[in-house]
Amino acid sequence: MRFLVVGAGALGGYFGGRLLEAGRDVTFLLRERRAAQLMQTGLQIRSAFGDLHLPEPPHVLSEQIDSPFDVVVVACKAYDLEATMDSFALAVGPDTAILPLLNGMQHLDKLSERFGADKVLGGLCMISATLDVHGTVLHLNDLHDLHYGELDGSMSPRVQAINEAFSGANFASRASEIILQEMWEKWVFIATAAGITSLMRGSVGDIVAAGAGSLTIALLEECAAIATLSGFEPRAKALERARTVLTTAGSPMTASMAKDIERGAQVESDQLIDDMIRRAPERHEGLSLLRVVQAHLGAYQARRAREQAGAK
C-alpha cells in the first residue's frame, strides 16, 4: 500500500515518520523549503516513545507526482485546505482513499466536493506535537493516537488494508465504525479548549486559578449542545474526560490556537468556532460564550490584517 503524506510538519512528520520506521511505503509531499531542509537534516523526531532520525525520507514536490497513491494522508491546517487539495490532486486516482486529519468537520464537505464522497474517509489524531526552529518534530505528550474509518461506519476492505498497514507502527491506531461520532466529540473538545484559552489568554491552570473554570464548562456545554442538535450527542465518557482535562488545577495546557495568537499567526477560527455556530439551528439560544469567542477572534484577525497591510 502506497501512502502519500501531505507535508512533514508536526502531524505529517510524526505519523509518516513512524510508518517509514515500520517499513511502510511512504512518500512525503513537500514544499521546496521543507524539502531542502530535510535534505540537510533528515526527518528527526523527539518523543518519549523513542527518538527517530530518517536521513533521506522519500519525498516529491507537487509537480513531480506522476501516478496515483493508494492513500493520501492530509494533515495541513484547515485554512490551507484549498491550496493543499491543488497540491495533491494528481495523486488521487479512481481507487485512492483520502484520510484527512484536520480539525472540525468542514473539510469533509470540501474534499468530497473536489474529489468525490467515495474517496473520503473520516479521521482524527490525538497528539500534541510541534516543529522547533530546526524543523525537528517534538512530541510533547503521552498520546499518539490515530483513528480512521468510513463515514458510513462500514468496515470496508480499504479500511481493513489501512488498519493492517498501520499495525506494528509506533503509534496507537484504530479503525472505527463510529468515526463521525468521534470526530464530533474531538471538535467539541478542541473548540472549547481553543476558545477558552484564546479568549482568556492563559493556560487551563491559569483559568482555574482565576476562578473561571465555570466559564470553561459553560462553553463546553454550548459546543456539546450543537453536536447533539446535529445528531452526534457526545457520550458521557467523552464529556467527563473533557471536563477533567479542561478544569485541572495547575495544568499548563494551552490550545495551539492560543499559541498562534501569541505569535501573530493565522488561526482556524472559521473551521473551529464559526462553523460550529453555523451548524446551530437558526435562532438557537444559549450561544453567548461561543459568540464572544467568535467576536474576539474576529477582532484579532482584523487587527492582524491591518498590521500586515501596514507593514507592506
HELIX and SHEET records of a PDB file:
HELIX    1   1 ALA A   10  GLU A   21  1                                  12    
HELIX    2   2 GLU A   32  THR A   41  1                                  10    
HELIX    3   3 SER A   62  GLN A   64  5                                   3    
HELIX    4   4 ALA A   78  ASP A   80  5                                   3    
HELIX    5   5 LEU A   81  PHE A   88  1                                   8    
HELIX    6   6 ALA A   89  ALA A   91  5                                   3    
HELIX    7   7 GLN A  106  PHE A  115  1                                  10    
HELIX    8   8 ALA A  117  LYS A  119  5                                   3    
HELIX    9   9 PRO A  157  PHE A  166  1                                  10    
HELIX   10  10 ILE A  179  MET A  200  1                                  22    
HELIX   11  11 VAL A  204  ALA A  209  1                                   6    
HELIX   12  12 GLY A  213  LEU A  229  1                                  17    
HELIX   13  13 ALA A  236  LEU A  246  1                                  11    
HELIX   14  14 SER A  256  GLU A  262  1                                   7    
HELIX   15  15 SER A  269  SER A  269  1                                   1    
HELIX   16  16 ASP A  270  ASP A  274  3                                   5    
HELIX   17  17 ASP A  275  ARG A  278  1                                   4    
HELIX   18  18 SER A  288  ALA A  311  1                                  24    
SHEET    1   A 5 HIS A  59  VAL A  60  0                                        
SHEET    2   A 5 ASP A  25  LEU A  29  1                                        
SHEET    3   A 5 ARG A   2  VAL A   6  1                                        
SHEET    4   A 5 VAL A  71  VAL A  74  1                                        
SHEET    5   A 5 ALA A  97  PRO A 100  1                                        
SHEET    1   B 4 LEU A  52  LEU A  54  0                                        
SHEET    2   B 4 LEU A  43  ARG A  46 -1                                        
SHEET    3   B 4 VAL A 137  GLY A 149  1                                        
SHEET    4   B 4 GLY A 122  LEU A 131 -1                                        
SHEET    1   C 4 LEU A  52  LEU A  54  0                                        
SHEET    2   C 4 LEU A  43  ARG A  46 -1                                        
SHEET    3   C 4 VAL A 137  GLY A 149  1                                        
SHEET    4   C 4 ALA A 172  ALA A 175  1                                        
END                                                                             
